[in-house]
Amino acid sequence: MDIAGSYTFPVPPDQVWALLMDPAVISSCIPGCDSFEPNGENSYRARLTVALAAITGTYDGTVTLSDLVPPTSYRLTAEGQGRPGFVKGSAAITLRADGATTIVDVTGTVQTGGPIARLGQRLIGGVSKMMLDRFFGCLQGRLAGPTPGT
């Protein structure tokens, strides 16, 4: 299934890029992230606890960043496995300046197998999009500037 989203940040691309490359920030913004540790250059071991309808589970897997073109684009590949099945995904992340802001465009695919796949693509797609929105919402919160008048 395909997933996509666009997110606006109130800073230039190089500041958003730095945030997206910071493992501490990434791990604190991934919903359900229990651990996120280096596993080689631009690769991490991750453990996530995800609740999806009647199936709640912990996934152990890897996250790899590749095709890095600072500060404009990279590819993120993730694979995880747990009792509820497996999840594999890949996303192209592109940063583009828009005046004083940066727009981050994400397009990707997610594959599932095992018991979790029986829940249906629509439900899994909705949860994937919700997790993507929460992740980037957290990142936006990290860069939110002061509100005018405060």
C-alpha positions as CSV (number, residue, x, y, z in Angstrom):
1,M,0.0,0.0,0.0
2,D,1.1,3.5,-0.7
3,I,1.4,6.3,1.9
4,A,2.2,10.0,1.4
5,G,2.2,13.3,3.2
6,S,3.6,16.8,3.2
7,Y,4.7,18.7,6.2
8,T,5.7,22.4,6.6
9,F,8.4,23.6,9.0
10,P,9.1,27.2,9.9
11,V,12.8,27.0,9.2
12,P,15.3,26.5,6.3
13,P,15.9,23.0,4.9
14,D,19.3,22.6,6.6
15,Q,17.7,22.9,10.0
16,V,15.0,20.4,9.2
17,W,17.7,18.1,7.7
18,A,19.8,18.3,11.0
19,L,16.6,17.3,12.9
20,L,15.9,14.3,10.6
21,M,19.5,13.1,10.9
22,D,19.6,13.3,14.8
23,P,18.9,9.8,16.2
24,A,17.8,11.1,19.6
25,V,15.2,13.3,18.0
26,I,14.1,10.6,15.6
27,S,13.6,8.1,18.4
28,S,11.7,10.5,20.6
29,C,9.3,11.3,17.8
30,I,8.6,7.7,16.5
31,P,5.3,6.7,18.0
32,G,5.8,3.6,20.3
33,C,9.6,3.6,20.0
34,D,11.1,1.7,22.8
35,S,14.7,1.7,21.5
36,F,16.7,3.2,18.6
37,E,20.4,2.3,18.5
38,P,23.1,2.7,15.9
39,N,23.8,-0.4,13.8
40,G,26.4,0.8,11.4
41,E,26.6,4.0,9.3
42,N,23.1,5.4,8.7
43,S,21.6,2.3,10.1
44,Y,19.7,1.7,13.3
45,R,18.2,-1.2,15.3
46,A,14.7,-0.3,16.5
47,R,12.1,-1.7,18.8
48,L,8.5,-0.4,18.5
49,T,5.3,-1.3,20.4
50,V,2.4,-0.7,18.1
51,A,-1.3,-1.1,18.9
52,L,-3.4,-1.9,15.8
53,A,-7.0,-2.8,16.4
54,A,-7.1,-6.2,18.2
55,I,-3.4,-6.9,17.5
56,T,-0.9,-5.2,19.7
57,G,2.7,-6.1,19.4
58,T,6.4,-5.3,19.6
59,Y,8.4,-5.2,16.5
60,D,12.2,-5.5,16.3
61,G,13.8,-4.3,13.1
62,T,16.1,-2.0,11.3
63,V,15.9,1.5,9.9
64,T,18.4,2.5,7.1
65,L,18.9,5.9,5.6
66,S,20.4,5.8,2.0
67,D,20.8,8.0,-1.1
68,L,21.5,11.0,1.2
69,V,21.7,14.3,-0.7
70,P,22.0,16.9,2.2
71,P,19.9,18.9,2.7
72,T,17.4,17.9,0.0
73,S,16.5,14.2,0.0
74,Y,17.1,10.7,1.2
75,R,15.5,7.2,1.2
76,L,14.4,5.5,4.4
77,T,14.0,1.8,4.5
78,A,12.5,0.0,7.5
79,E,11.9,-3.7,8.3
80,G,10.4,-5.1,11.4
81,Q,9.1,-8.4,12.7
82,G,7.1,-9.5,15.7
83,R,4.4,-11.8,16.9
84,P,1.7,-10.0,14.9
85,G,3.7,-10.5,11.7
86,F,6.1,-8.4,9.7
87,V,6.2,-4.9,8.3
88,K,8.5,-3.6,5.5
89,G,8.5,-0.1,4.1
90,S,10.4,2.3,2.1
91,A,10.0,6.1,1.7
92,A,11.5,8.9,-0.3
93,I,11.8,12.0,1.7
94,T,12.3,15.3,-0.1
95,L,12.9,18.7,1.5
96,R,12.2,21.9,-0.5
97,A,12.5,25.5,0.5
98,D,9.4,27.6,0.2
99,G,10.3,31.2,1.2
100,A,11.3,31.1,4.9
101,T,9.8,27.6,5.4
102,T,10.6,24.1,4.4
103,I,8.2,21.6,3.0
104,V,9.0,17.9,3.5
105,D,7.3,15.6,1.1
106,V,7.1,11.9,1.9
107,T,6.0,9.1,-0.5
108,G,6.4,5.5,0.3
109,T,5.1,2.0,0.4
110,V,4.3,-0.4,3.3
111,Q,4.0,-4.2,3.1
112,T,2.7,-6.4,5.8
113,G,2.5,-10.1,6.4
114,G,1.2,-12.5,9.0
115,P,-1.7,-11.9,11.3
116,I,-1.4,-8.1,11.0
117,A,-2.0,-8.3,7.2
118,R,-5.4,-9.9,7.8
119,L,-6.7,-6.6,9.3
120,G,-7.0,-5.2,5.8
121,Q,-5.1,-2.7,3.8
122,R,-7.4,0.2,4.6
123,L,-6.9,-0.1,8.4
124,I,-3.2,-0.6,8.1
125,G,-2.9,2.3,5.7
126,G,-4.8,4.6,8.1
127,V,-2.5,3.6,11.0
128,S,0.6,4.1,8.9
129,K,-0.6,7.6,7.9
130,M,-1.5,8.4,11.5
131,M,2.0,7.3,12.7
132,L,3.6,9.4,9.9
133,D,1.5,12.5,10.9
134,R,2.4,12.0,14.6
135,F,6.1,11.7,13.8
136,F,6.2,14.8,11.7
137,G,3.9,16.7,14.1
138,C,6.5,15.9,16.8
139,L,9.3,17.2,14.6
140,Q,7.3,20.3,13.9
141,G,6.9,20.9,17.6
142,R,10.7,20.7,18.0
143,L,11.1,23.6,15.6
144,A,8.0,25.7,16.4
145,G,9.1,29.3,16.8
146,P,7.6,31.7,19.3
147,T,4.0,32.6,18.7
148,P,3.6,36.3,17.6
149,G,2.8,38.5,20.6
150,T,4.4,36.3,23.2
